[in-house]
Amino acid sequence: MKYKVSYIIVLVILLVGLISASAQETEKKGLFAGLPEELTLSGYVDAYIAYDNDKGNSLRQFSVLAPYRDEFRINLAMIALRYNSKIVRGNIALQYGDIPKLNWPQAPNEYMQFIQEANIGVSPYKNSWIDAGYFLTHIGGEGIIPKNNFFTSVSLLTYYEPIYQSGIKYSYTGKKFYSSLMLLNGYNVLADNNKNKSFGLQIGYKPNDKADITFNNITGNEMPTGTAGKTRIYNNLVVKLFPSKKVDVILCGDFCMQEKSKIDDPEASGSMFSAFASMKFRASKNVSLMLRGEIFQDKDAVLSPVYLMSDSTYSGLKAFGVTGGIEFNPVTNSYFRLEGRYLSADKDQKIFYEGENTRFEVILSGGVEF
């Protein structure tokens, strides 16, 4: 316990030191009187209750968010301290709830589940930054924080993508283009699991206020120490469209290759493909409607488990799904969501309750940011 507390204290001291060294004369008034203008403090809480007909598991399959069924629970409670000046910036975001408990590292490094982000950065010249520490992943069209997504559930694509990463990155933001180069400990790891490092890349293009196109990549050997190395090349394309003030659209596709991973030929490279398309329509000032379709094809089990098929062959997960929902925003910084999702695996993959290959789920959730 002393080690856990000390670790967090050191992170706070680092950020406070940067703030003290770089703070300008401008100060805030009222509740935050005495704090530099560059410093912001925010909080967020999301609660949920979920149901599905996969009754054999209280911990729901393929559920990064809202992972428990038939219980009122806290998805995520977080507080973030962020500092941003012209030459120095830093972030510390602490968290608690089902999301970090089930998706962040556990023993012997379970203290890491309380740290969502912890990083510091310096700007060597205009529009450029060098940052180091713990970050949320740069991969994907959905994320781990429910308020930033259309839905509280996430697609299978997002389920198998990395959630967090640790390392150092260089980023540049121009008028229409933005990019980042990263040296990372690996794919969805904080403490490194081998002696190799992975390379990350992000290239984005925003031609106008109606479109944003981003290509993301992670390349490296992701096998833990003691196992044969296999280079994985993970590619992610995200297209965000804003055709009108009432409509947002996200198109997302992933393609992954990993050497020596083909399920019927261990010396050949295996592959995985997944995609989703989602839309949010603002029917009124306080009400939005959402729709998402998804497909996941990991025949070589590069990321998903291996399943025995009815013809005595083996395959990774192959599935598709459809999700619909409604969101009510009583005020701009809060929401209530009701959503339903139909998920269907390959007809020969009887992975749900009582040998079914389909599942239906419902999630009621609510959140507020302050």
C-alpha angles and dihedrals in degrees: 000000000000089000093052094050093044092052093055092044091054090053092050092048091052093053095043089050091054091048093051091049096049107028117129126219095259112102135188125245134223118012093005096042111150095027119113117255090242092064122088130182121196140167138199138188129188124184129184150172119209136190133186135164093240087102097170092078129053085189101064120231119245093008116131089164124041090013102171125071129220096010137100103236145159112257095186139347115183143165123199132197113194132179124192127175131153094272108016134044138167141178134202117177119176122193146185135184143068095312096060093034093059103029106038125072118291132199129017088020099033092133087074091072089074093057114076096168135359117167144136130207144187130201111226091186141349117313092002131104138183111203132178135186136048119345140172110254123278090213124098149027093253128047144202095260109081096210090063094055134072090234137030090225117067131216123257086252090061092041091064097038120096116271102197140009140192129212143073129302141186116211136184129191122195133173094278106358131060131177145174136198118200140189107202139182087234150282109329096340132121100182106044117255096200142015094265131089128217128223122228129198136186126182119177136181125194107181094177141337092286100061141038121181122189133180117197131185142180119189126181150092105291099178115116122247111282096036130090113275120250123182113226123200110195118188126188129184122192124186117186118190129189104186093166141357089264100048134062122178130191123192115185133176133176129196120183132183126188125182121240091013108106106130096225096034115038092193094057128077119263126213142202132198129189138161145171138190121202136177135194119200120192102216092179141347092284105023131070133178122212135196132181135179122191143181130192124189117177100152092160094050092235090154107001130066122275114254128197109233126214092255090058093255125120130238142167121239118306115181149137134204146186125210130188130180151159128224128200120197110195087181130005095261098050140056146182118207134193116186140166128202134193114201123186127186124198111296089248094051105085095183102142135073117313093002097301123150094206135067135189121201139182126199128189112190141163135190144179132197122205 
